[in-house]
Amino acid sequence: MTTTRILALTFVLASAVGAASAQTMPQCDQALADTHAAQLAGDIPHGDLDISAHNPGGDIHPAAGANVTLTRAQVKAELAAAIRAGVVQVGEEGRTLAELEPARYPRVAEAAGLTREQVRAETLRAIRDGDVQQGETGLTLAQMFPQRYAAVRVRDGESRYAMN
């Protein structure tokens, strides 16, 4: 190739690149203008202490409901009670003091559960009503076959899967 051809090709490529960048400049200018307008409107934060129309206090984590009714003494009393009960979480695992050292804290009485008969009655009713999940879909029999369980549900006063 001769030098003139190389120079001509370089000139053509340079003009093509220049034309392409000239076409994108209005888009860049528009994007900058839109960003600036959003900042002025307060839609984009300006930093950690953003003071805008949406966040007039300048706090990056504004209080959800600023109606705080507890005094400092009440908060301290609640914290002391939580520490005494061992329900304060410590460490990175999220375990409570009572879980880490159960001998130092009073045992929490567990709520009374259902009796064996109550569990059995609930299970039989769930089977009768088709409320038992089947397969990997997580659907119950009543959801899969509503026509089979419609009469039972209407008799019991439930209309979720009853046929009209």
TIFI-247630 format. One line per 5 residues: number of its first residue (from 1); for each residue z, y, x of N, C-alpha, C, O, CB. Coordinates in nm, 2 decimals. Glycine has a CB too. Example, Ala and Ser with C-alpha at 12.3 -4.5 7.8 and 13.67 -1.06 7.14 Angstrom:
# residues 2
1	0.78:-0.57:1.32:0.78:-0.45:1.23:0.78:-0.33:1.32:0.85:-0.33:1.42:0.90:-0.45:1.13; 0.71:-0.22:1.28:0.71:-0.11:1.37:0.79:0.00:1.29:0.80:0.11:1.34:0.57:-0.06:1.41 .
***
This chain:
# residues 164
1	0.00:-0.12:0.08:0.00:0.00:0.00:0.00:0.12:0.09:0.06:0.13:0.20:0.12:0.00:-0.10; -0.06:0.22:0.04:-0.07:0.34:0.12:0.05:0.43:0.08:0.12:0.41:-0.02:-0.20:0.41:0.09; 0.06:0.53:0.16:0.17:0.62:0.14:0.16:0.70:0.01:0.26:0.73:-0.06:0.19:0.71:0.26; 0.04:0.74:-0.02:0.01:0.81:-0.14:0.05:0.73:-0.27:0.10:0.78:-0.36:-0.13:0.86:-0.15; 0.01:0.60:-0.26:0.05:0.52:-0.38:0.20:0.51:-0.39:0.25:0.51:-0.51:-0.02:0.38:-0.36 .
6	0.26:0.49:-0.28:0.41:0.47:-0.29:0.47:0.60:-0.34:0.56:0.60:-0.42:0.47:0.44:-0.15; 0.43:0.72:-0.29:0.48:0.84:-0.34:0.45:0.86:-0.49:0.53:0.91:-0.57:0.42:0.96:-0.26; 0.33:0.82:-0.54:0.29:0.84:-0.68:0.38:0.75:-0.76:0.43:0.79:-0.87:0.14:0.80:-0.70; 0.40:0.63:-0.72:0.49:0.53:-0.79:0.63:0.59:-0.80:0.69:0.58:-0.90:0.48:0.40:-0.73; 0.68:0.64:-0.69:0.81:0.70:-0.69:0.82:0.81:-0.79:0.93:0.83:-0.86:0.85:0.74:-0.55 .
11	0.72:0.90:-0.79:0.72:1.01:-0.88:0.72:0.97:-1.03:0.79:1.02:-1.11:0.60:1.10:-0.85; 0.64:0.86:-1.06:0.64:0.81:-1.19:0.77:0.75:-1.23:0.82:0.78:-1.34:0.52:0.70:-1.21; 0.83:0.68:-1.15:0.96:0.62:-1.18:1.07:0.73:-1.19:1.15:0.72:-1.28:1.00:0.52:-1.07; 1.07:0.83:-1.11:1.16:0.93:-1.12:1.15:1.01:-1.25:1.25:1.05:-1.31:1.15:1.03:-1.00; 1.03:1.04:-1.29:1.00:1.11:-1.41:1.05:1.02:-1.53:1.10:1.08:-1.63:0.86:1.15:-1.43 .
16	1.03:0.89:-1.53:1.07:0.80:-1.64:1.22:0.80:-1.65:1.27:0.81:-1.76:1.01:0.66:-1.62; 1.29:0.79:-1.54:1.43:0.79:-1.54:1.48:0.93:-1.59:1.58:0.93:-1.67:1.49:0.76:-1.40; 1.42:1.03:-1.55:1.46:1.17:-1.59:1.44:1.18:-1.74:1.53:1.24:-1.81:1.38:1.27:-1.52; 1.33:1.13:-1.80:1.31:1.14:-1.94:1.41:1.06:-2.02:1.46:1.10:-2.12:1.17:1.09:-1.97; 1.44:0.94:-1.97:1.54:0.86:-2.03:1.68:0.92:-2.04:1.75:0.92:-2.14:1.55:0.72:-1.97 .
21	1.72:0.98:-1.93:1.85:1.05:-1.92:1.85:1.17:-2.01:1.95:1.21:-2.06:1.89:1.08:-1.78; 1.74:1.24:-2.02:1.73:1.36:-2.11:1.75:1.32:-2.25:1.80:1.40:-2.33:1.60:1.43:-2.08; 1.70:1.20:-2.29:1.71:1.16:-2.43:1.86:1.12:-2.46:1.90:1.14:-2.57:1.62:1.04:-2.45; 1.94:1.07:-2.36:2.07:1.03:-2.39:2.17:1.15:-2.38:2.28:1.14:-2.42:2.12:0.92:-2.29; 2.13:1.26:-2.32:2.22:1.38:-2.30:2.27:1.43:-2.44:2.39:1.46:-2.45:2.15:1.48:-2.23 .
26	2.18:1.45:-2.54:2.24:1.49:-2.67:2.34:1.40:-2.72:2.44:1.44:-2.79:2.12:1.51:-2.77; 2.32:1.27:-2.70:2.42:1.17:-2.75:2.55:1.19:-2.68:2.66:1.18:-2.74:2.36:1.03:-2.74; 2.55:1.21:-2.55:2.67:1.23:-2.47:2.74:1.36:-2.52:2.86:1.36:-2.53:2.64:1.23:-2.32; 2.66:1.46:-2.53:2.72:1.59:-2.58:2.78:1.58:-2.72:2.88:1.63:-2.74:2.61:1.70:-2.58; 2.72:1.50:-2.80:2.77:1.48:-2.94:2.90:1.40:-2.93:3.00:1.43:-3.00:2.67:1.41:-3.03 .
31	2.90:1.30:-2.85:3.02:1.22:-2.83:3.14:1.30:-2.78:3.25:1.29:-2.83:3.00:1.10:-2.74; 3.11:1.39:-2.68:3.21:1.48:-2.63:3.26:1.58:-2.73:3.38:1.60:-2.74:3.16:1.55:-2.50; 3.17:1.63:-2.81:3.21:1.72:-2.92:3.29:1.65:-3.02:3.39:1.71:-3.07:3.08:1.78:-2.98; 3.26:1.53:-3.06:3.34:1.46:-3.16:3.48:1.43:-3.10:3.57:1.44:-3.18:3.26:1.33:-3.19; 3.49:1.39:-2.98:3.62:1.36:-2.92:3.70:1.48:-2.92:3.82:1.48:-2.95:3.60:1.30:-2.78 .
36	3.64:1.59:-2.88:3.72:1.72:-2.87:3.77:1.76:-3.01:3.88:1.81:-3.03:3.63:1.83:-2.81; 3.68:1.75:-3.11:3.72:1.78:-3.25:3.83:1.69:-3.30:3.92:1.74:-3.36:3.60:1.77:-3.34; 3.83:1.56:-3.26:3.93:1.47:-3.30:4.07:1.50:-3.23:4.17:1.49:-3.29:3.89:1.32:-3.27; 4.06:1.55:-3.11:4.18:1.59:-3.04:4.24:1.71:-3.10:4.36:1.72:-3.12:4.15:1.61:-2.89; 4.16:1.81:-3.14:4.21:1.93:-3.20:4.26:1.90:-3.34:4.36:1.97:-3.38:4.09:2.03:-3.21 .
41	4.21:1.80:-3.41:4.26:1.77:-3.54:4.38:1.69:-3.53:4.45:1.67:-3.64:4.15:1.69:-3.62; 4.42:1.64:-3.41:4.54:1.56:-3.40:4.52:1.41:-3.42:4.62:1.34:-3.44:4.65:1.61:-3.49; 4.40:1.37:-3.43:4.37:1.23:-3.45:4.38:1.14:-3.32:4.40:1.02:-3.33:4.24:1.21:-3.51; 4.37:1.21:-3.21:4.38:1.14:-3.08:4.50:1.19:-3.00:4.51:1.32:-2.98:4.25:1.15:-3.00; 4.59:1.11:-2.96:4.71:1.16:-2.88:4.67:1.22:-2.75:4.57:1.17:-2.69:4.81:1.05:-2.86 .
46	4.74:1.32:-2.70:4.71:1.38:-2.57:4.80:1.33:-2.46:4.78:1.37:-2.34:4.74:1.53:-2.58; 4.89:1.24:-2.49:4.97:1.18:-2.38:5.10:1.13:-2.44:5.11:1.11:-2.56:5.00:1.29:-2.28; 5.20:1.10:-2.36:5.32:1.04:-2.40:5.40:1.13:-2.50:5.46:1.08:-2.59:5.41:1.01:-2.28; 5.40:1.26:-2.48:5.47:1.35:-2.56:5.38:1.43:-2.65:5.38:1.56:-2.65:5.56:1.45:-2.48; 5.29:1.36:-2.72:5.19:1.42:-2.81:5.26:1.50:-2.92:5.33:1.44:-3.00:5.10:1.31:-2.87 .
51	5.22:1.62:-2.93:5.27:1.71:-3.04:5.14:1.74:-3.12:5.06:1.82:-3.07:5.35:1.84:-2.99; 5.13:1.69:-3.24:5.02:1.71:-3.32:5.06:1.72:-3.47:5.18:1.71:-3.50:4.91:1.60:-3.30; 4.96:1.74:-3.55:4.99:1.75:-3.69:5.05:1.62:-3.75:5.13:1.62:-3.84:4.87:1.79:-3.77; 5.00:1.51:-3.69:5.05:1.38:-3.74:5.18:1.34:-3.68:5.25:1.25:-3.72:4.95:1.27:-3.71; 5.22:1.41:-3.57:5.34:1.38:-3.50:5.41:1.51:-3.45:5.41:1.53:-3.33:5.32:1.28:-3.37 .
56	5.46:1.59:-3.54:5.51:1.72:-3.50:5.63:1.72:-3.41:5.65:1.82:-3.34:5.55:1.79:-3.63; 5.71:1.62:-3.40:5.82:1.61:-3.31:5.79:1.59:-3.17:5.87:1.61:-3.08:5.92:1.51:-3.36; 5.67:1.53:-3.15:5.63:1.50:-3.01:5.67:1.37:-2.96:5.65:1.34:-2.84:5.67:1.61:-2.92; 5.74:1.29:-3.04:5.79:1.16:-3.00:5.68:1.06:-3.02:5.61:1.06:-3.12:5.92:1.12:-3.08; 5.66:0.97:-2.92:5.55:0.88:-2.93:5.59:0.76:-3.03:5.50:0.69:-3.07:5.52:0.82:-2.80 .
61	5.72:0.75:-3.06:5.76:0.65:-3.16:5.85:0.72:-3.26:5.97:0.71:-3.26:5.84:0.54:-3.09; 5.79:0.80:-3.35:5.87:0.87:-3.45:5.95:0.77:-3.54:5.90:0.66:-3.57:5.78:0.96:-3.53; 6.06:0.82:-3.58:6.15:0.74:-3.67:6.07:0.71:-3.80:6.02:0.81:-3.86:6.28:0.80:-3.69; 6.08:0.59:-3.85:6.01:0.56:-3.98:6.08:0.63:-4.09:6.01:0.69:-4.17:6.01:0.40:-4.00; 6.20:0.62:-4.10:6.28:0.69:-4.21:6.39:0.76:-4.14:6.49:0.70:-4.10:6.33:0.59:-4.32 .
66	6.38:0.89:-4.13:6.48:0.97:-4.06:6.60:0.99:-4.14:6.68:1.08:-4.10:6.42:1.10:-4.02; 6.63:0.92:-4.25:6.74:0.93:-4.33:6.85:0.84:-4.27:6.89:0.74:-4.34:6.72:0.90:-4.47; 6.91:0.87:-4.15:7.01:0.80:-4.09:7.14:0.84:-4.15:7.18:0.96:-4.15:7.01:0.81:-3.94; 7.22:0.74:-4.20:7.34:0.77:-4.27:7.46:0.72:-4.19:7.58:0.76:-4.22:7.35:0.72:-4.41; 7.44:0.65:-4.08:7.56:0.59:-4.01:7.60:0.70:-3.90:7.52:0.76:-3.84:7.52:0.46:-3.94 .
71	7.73:0.71:-3.88:7.78:0.79:-3.78:7.79:0.71:-3.65:7.77:0.59:-3.65:7.92:0.85:-3.82; 7.81:0.78:-3.54:7.83:0.72:-3.41:7.94:0.62:-3.41:7.93:0.51:-3.36:7.85:0.82:-3.30; 8.05:0.65:-3.47:8.17:0.56:-3.48:8.13:0.44:-3.56:8.18:0.33:-3.52:8.29:0.64:-3.54; 8.06:0.45:-3.67:8.02:0.33:-3.75:7.93:0.24:-3.67:7.94:0.12:-3.67:7.95:0.38:-3.88; 7.84:0.30:-3.59:7.75:0.22:-3.51:7.82:0.14:-3.40:7.80:0.03:-3.38:7.64:0.30:-3.45 .
76	7.92:0.21:-3.34:8.00:0.15:-3.24:8.09:0.04:-3.30:8.10:-0.07:-3.23:8.09:0.25:-3.17; 8.14:0.06:-3.42:8.22:-0.05:-3.48:8.13:-0.17:-3.52:8.18:-0.28:-3.50:8.28:0.01:-3.61; 8.01:-0.15:-3.56:7.92:-0.26:-3.59:7.89:-0.33:-3.47:7.88:-0.46:-3.47:7.79:-0.21:-3.66; 7.86:-0.26:-3.36:7.83:-0.33:-3.23:7.95:-0.41:-3.18:7.93:-0.53:-3.14:7.79:-0.23:-3.12; 8.07:-0.36:-3.19:8.19:-0.43:-3.15:8.21:-0.56:-3.23:8.25:-0.66:-3.18:8.31:-0.34:-3.16 .
81	8.19:-0.55:-3.36:8.20:-0.66:-3.45:8.09:-0.77:-3.42:8.12:-0.89:-3.42:8.19:-0.62:-3.60; 7.97:-0.73:-3.39:7.87:-0.82:-3.35:7.90:-0.89:-3.22:7.88:-1.01:-3.20:7.73:-0.75:-3.34; 7.96:-0.82:-3.12:8.00:-0.88:-3.00:8.11:-0.98:-3.02:8.11:-1.09:-2.96:8.04:-0.77:-2.89; 8.21:-0.94:-3.10:8.32:-1.03:-3.13:8.27:-1.16:-3.20:8.32:-1.27:-3.17:8.42:-0.97:-3.22; 8.17:-1.15:-3.29:8.12:-1.26:-3.36:8.02:-1.34:-3.27:7.99:-1.46:-3.30:8.05:-1.22:-3.48 .
86	7.97:-1.28:-3.16:7.88:-1.35:-3.07:7.73:-1.36:-3.12:7.66:-1.44:-3.08:7.93:-1.49:-3.05; 7.70:-1.26:-3.20:7.56:-1.26:-3.25:7.47:-1.16:-3.18:7.35:-1.14:-3.22:7.56:-1.22:-3.40; 7.51:-1.11:-3.07:7.43:-1.02:-2.99:7.34:-1.10:-2.90:7.39:-1.19:-2.83:7.52:-0.92:-2.91; 7.21:-1.07:-2.90:7.12:-1.14:-2.81:7.13:-1.09:-2.67:7.14:-0.97:-2.64:6.98:-1.13:-2.86; 7.13:-1.19:-2.57:7.14:-1.15:-2.43:7.03:-1.22:-2.36:6.98:-1.33:-2.40:7.28:-1.18:-2.37 .
91	6.99:-1.16:-2.25:6.89:-1.23:-2.16:6.75:-1.22:-2.22:6.72:-1.16:-2.33:6.92:-1.37:-2.14; 6.66:-1.28:-2.15:6.52:-1.28:-2.19:6.48:-1.39:-2.29:6.37:-1.38:-2.35:6.43:-1.28:-2.07; 6.57:-1.48:-2.30:6.54:-1.60:-2.39:6.57:-1.57:-2.54:6.52:-1.64:-2.63:6.61:-1.72:-2.35; 6.64:-1.46:-2.57:6.67:-1.42:-2.70:6.79:-1.51:-2.76:6.80:-1.51:-2.88:6.55:-1.44:-2.79; 6.86:-1.57:-2.68:6.98:-1.65:-2.73:7.10:-1.56:-2.74:7.11:-1.46:-2.67:7.01:-1.77:-2.63 .
96	7.18:-1.59:-2.84:7.30:-1.51:-2.86:7.42:-1.56:-2.77:7.41:-1.66:-2.71:7.34:-1.52:-3.01; 7.52:-1.47:-2.77:7.64:-1.51:-2.69:7.70:-1.63:-2.74:7.75:-1.72:-2.66:7.74:-1.39:-2.70; 7.71:-1.65:-2.87:7.77:-1.77:-2.93:7.69:-1.90:-2.89:7.75:-2.00:-2.88:7.78:-1.76:-3.08; 7.56:-1.89:-2.88:7.48:-2.00:-2.84:7.50:-2.03:-2.69:7.50:-2.15:-2.65:7.33:-1.98:-2.86; 7.52:-1.93:-2.61:7.54:-1.95:-2.46:7.68:-2.01:-2.43:7.70:-2.09:-2.35:7.52:-1.83:-2.39 .
101	7.78:-1.96:-2.50:7.92:-2.00:-2.48:7.99:-2.03:-2.61:8.07:-1.94:-2.66:8.00:-1.89:-2.40; 7.96:-2.14:-2.68:8.01:-2.16:-2.81:8.17:-2.18:-2.82:8.22:-2.15:-2.92:7.95:-2.29:-2.87; 8.23:-2.21:-2.71:8.38:-2.22:-2.71:8.45:-2.09:-2.73:8.56:-2.09:-2.77:8.42:-2.29:-2.58; 8.38:-1.98:-2.69:8.45:-1.85:-2.69:8.44:-1.78:-2.83:8.50:-1.68:-2.85:8.39:-1.76:-2.59; 8.36:-1.84:-2.92:8.33:-1.77:-3.05:8.36:-1.86:-3.16:8.35:-1.98:-3.15:8.19:-1.72:-3.05 .
106	8.41:-1.80:-3.28:8.44:-1.88:-3.39:8.31:-1.95:-3.45:8.20:-1.89:-3.44:8.51:-1.80:-3.50; 8.33:-2.07:-3.50:8.22:-2.14:-3.56:8.18:-2.08:-3.69:8.27:-2.04:-3.77:8.25:-2.29:-3.58; 8.05:-2.07:-3.72:8.01:-2.01:-3.84:7.99:-2.13:-3.94:7.93:-2.23:-3.91:7.87:-1.94:-3.83; 8.06:-2.11:-4.06:8.05:-2.22:-4.16:7.91:-2.22:-4.21:7.85:-2.12:-4.25:8.16:-2.19:-4.27; 7.86:-2.34:-4.21:7.72:-2.36:-4.26:7.73:-2.37:-4.42:7.82:-2.42:-4.48:7.66:-2.49:-4.21 .
111	7.62:-2.31:-4.48:7.61:-2.31:-4.62:7.60:-2.46:-4.67:7.53:-2.54:-4.61:7.50:-2.22:-4.67; 7.66:-2.48:-4.78:7.65:-2.62:-4.84:7.50:-2.65:-4.88:7.44:-2.56:-4.95:7.74:-2.64:-4.96; 7.45:-2.76:-4.84:7.32:-2.80:-4.88:7.31:-2.87:-5.01:7.41:-2.88:-5.08:7.26:-2.89:-4.77; 7.19:-2.92:-5.04:7.18:-2.99:-5.17:7.23:-3.13:-5.15:7.23:-3.19:-5.04:7.03:-3.00:-5.21; 7.27:-3.19:-5.26:7.32:-3.33:-5.26:7.20:-3.42:-5.25:7.09:-3.38:-5.28:7.41:-3.36:-5.38 .
116	7.22:-3.54:-5.23:7.12:-3.64:-5.22:7.04:-3.65:-5.35:6.92:-3.66:-5.36:7.17:-3.78:-5.18; 7.12:-3.65:-5.46:7.06:-3.66:-5.60:6.97:-3.54:-5.63:6.86:-3.55:-5.69:7.17:-3.67:-5.70; 7.02:-3.42:-5.58:6.94:-3.30:-5.61:6.80:-3.30:-5.53:6.70:-3.27:-5.58:7.01:-3.17:-5.57; 6.81:-3.35:-5.41:6.69:-3.36:-5.33:6.60:-3.46:-5.39:6.47:-3.44:-5.40:6.72:-3.40:-5.18; 6.65:-3.57:-5.43:6.57:-3.68:-5.50:6.50:-3.63:-5.62:6.39:-3.65:-5.65:6.66:-3.80:-5.53 .
121	6.58:-3.55:-5.71:6.52:-3.50:-5.83:6.41:-3.40:-5.80:6.31:-3.40:-5.87:6.63:-3.43:-5.91; 6.43:-3.31:-5.70:6.33:-3.22:-5.66:6.20:-3.29:-5.61:6.09:-3.25:-5.65:6.38:-3.12:-5.55; 6.22:-3.39:-5.53:6.10:-3.47:-5.48:6.03:-3.53:-5.60:5.90:-3.53:-5.60:6.15:-3.57:-5.38; 6.10:-3.60:-5.69:6.03:-3.66:-5.80:5.96:-3.56:-5.89:5.85:-3.59:-5.94:6.13:-3.74:-5.88; 6.02:-3.45:-5.91:5.95:-3.34:-5.99:5.82:-3.29:-5.92:5.72:-3.27:-5.98:6.04:-3.22:-6.02 .
126	5.83:-3.27:-5.78:5.72:-3.23:-5.71:5.60:-3.33:-5.72:5.49:-3.29:-5.73:5.75:-3.20:-5.56; 5.64:-3.46:-5.71:5.53:-3.56:-5.72:5.47:-3.56:-5.86:5.35:-3.57:-5.88:5.59:-3.70:-5.69; 5.56:-3.55:-5.97:5.51:-3.55:-6.10:5.42:-3.43:-6.13:5.32:-3.44:-6.20:5.63:-3.54:-6.20; 5.46:-3.31:-6.07:5.38:-3.19:-6.10:5.26:-3.17:-6.00:5.19:-3.08:-6.02:5.47:-3.07:-6.08; 5.25:-3.26:-5.91:5.14:-3.25:-5.81:5.16:-3.14:-5.70:5.06:-3.09:-5.65:5.01:-3.22:-5.89 .
131	5.28:-3.11:-5.67:5.31:-3.01:-5.57:5.33:-3.07:-5.43:5.39:-3.00:-5.35:5.44:-2.94:-5.61; 5.28:-3.19:-5.41:5.29:-3.25:-5.28:5.16:-3.22:-5.20:5.05:-3.25:-5.26:5.32:-3.40:-5.29; 5.17:-3.17:-5.08:5.05:-3.14:-5.00:4.98:-3.27:-4.96:5.05:-3.37:-4.92:5.08:-3.06:-4.88; 4.85:-3.27:-4.96:4.77:-3.39:-4.92:4.67:-3.35:-4.81:4.60:-3.25:-4.82:4.69:-3.45:-5.04; 4.66:-3.43:-4.71:4.56:-3.41:-4.61:4.59:-3.29:-4.52:4.70:-3.23:-4.52:4.43:-3.40:-4.67 .
136	4.49:-3.26:-4.44:4.50:-3.15:-4.35:4.47:-3.01:-4.41:4.49:-2.91:-4.34:4.41:-3.17:-4.23; 4.42:-3.00:-4.53:4.39:-2.88:-4.59:4.51:-2.80:-4.63:4.50:-2.67:-4.65:4.29:-2.90:-4.71; 4.62:-2.87:-4.66:4.74:-2.80:-4.71:4.74:-2.78:-4.86:4.83:-2.72:-4.91:4.75:-2.67:-4.64; 4.63:-2.83:-4.93:4.63:-2.81:-5.07:4.71:-2.92:-5.14:4.73:-3.03:-5.08:4.48:-2.82:-5.12; 4.77:-2.88:-5.25:4.85:-2.98:-5.33:4.76:-3.06:-5.42:4.64:-3.02:-5.44:4.96:-2.91:-5.40 .
141	4.81:-3.17:-5.47:4.73:-3.25:-5.57:4.69:-3.16:-5.69:4.58:-3.18:-5.75:4.80:-3.37:-5.61; 4.78:-3.08:-5.73:4.76:-3.00:-5.85:4.65:-2.89:-5.82:4.58:-2.86:-5.92:4.89:-2.92:-5.89; 4.64:-2.85:-5.70:4.53:-2.76:-5.67:4.39:-2.83:-5.65:4.29:-2.78:-5.69:4.56:-2.68:-5.54; 4.40:-2.95:-5.60:4.28:-3.03:-5.59:4.23:-3.09:-5.72:4.11:-3.09:-5.74:4.30:-3.15:-5.49; 4.32:-3.13:-5.80:4.28:-3.20:-5.93:4.36:-3.13:-6.05:4.45:-3.20:-6.10:4.31:-3.35:-5.93 .
146	4.34:-3.01:-6.08:4.42:-2.94:-6.18:4.41:-3.01:-6.32:4.51:-3.00:-6.40:4.37:-2.80:-6.20; 4.31:-3.08:-6.35:4.30:-3.14:-6.48:4.40:-3.25:-6.50:4.44:-3.28:-6.61:4.15:-3.20:-6.51; 4.44:-3.32:-6.39:4.54:-3.43:-6.40:4.68:-3.38:-6.43:4.76:-3.45:-6.49:4.54:-3.51:-6.27; 4.71:-3.25:-6.39:4.84:-3.20:-6.40:4.86:-3.09:-6.50:4.97:-3.03:-6.51:4.89:-3.16:-6.26; 4.75:-3.06:-6.57:4.76:-2.95:-6.66:4.86:-2.97:-6.78:4.93:-2.88:-6.81:4.62:-2.92:-6.72 .
151	4.86:-3.09:-6.83:4.94:-3.12:-6.95:5.09:-3.11:-6.91:5.17:-3.06:-6.98:4.91:-3.25:-7.01; 5.12:-3.16:-6.79:5.26:-3.16:-6.74:5.31:-3.01:-6.72:5.42:-2.98:-6.76:5.28:-3.24:-6.61; 5.22:-2.93:-6.66:5.26:-2.79:-6.64:5.27:-2.71:-6.76:5.35:-2.62:-6.77:5.15:-2.73:-6.54; 5.18:-2.74:-6.86:5.19:-2.66:-6.99:5.32:-2.70:-7.06:5.39:-2.62:-7.11:5.07:-2.69:-7.08; 5.35:-2.83:-7.05:5.48:-2.88:-7.12:5.60:-2.81:-7.05:5.70:-2.78:-7.12:5.49:-3.03:-7.11 .
156	5.59:-2.79:-6.92:5.70:-2.73:-6.84:5.70:-2.58:-6.85:5.80:-2.52:-6.81:5.70:-2.78:-6.70; 5.60:-2.52:-6.91:5.59:-2.38:-6.93:5.53:-2.31:-6.81:5.54:-2.19:-6.80:5.73:-2.32:-6.95; 5.46:-2.38:-6.72:5.39:-2.32:-6.61:5.24:-2.31:-6.64:5.19:-2.41:-6.70:5.42:-2.40:-6.48; 5.18:-2.20:-6.60:5.04:-2.19:-6.63:4.95:-2.17:-6.51:4.84:-2.14:-6.52:5.02:-2.07:-6.73; 5.01:-2.18:-6.39:4.93:-2.16:-6.27:4.81:-2.24:-6.26:4.70:-2.20:-6.23:5.01:-2.17:-6.15 .
161	4.82:-2.37:-6.29:4.71:-2.47:-6.27:4.67:-2.53:-6.41:4.58:-2.62:-6.41:4.74:-2.58:-6.17; 4.72:-2.47:-6.51:4.69:-2.53:-6.64:4.55:-2.50:-6.68:4.50:-2.39:-6.65:4.79:-2.48:-6.75; 4.48:-2.59:-6.74:4.34:-2.57:-6.79:4.34:-2.49:-6.92:4.43:-2.52:-7.00:4.26:-2.71:-6.80; 4.25:-2.40:-6.94:4.24:-2.32:-7.06:4.16:-2.39:-7.16:4.14:-2.34:-7.27:4.19:-2.18:-7.04 .
***
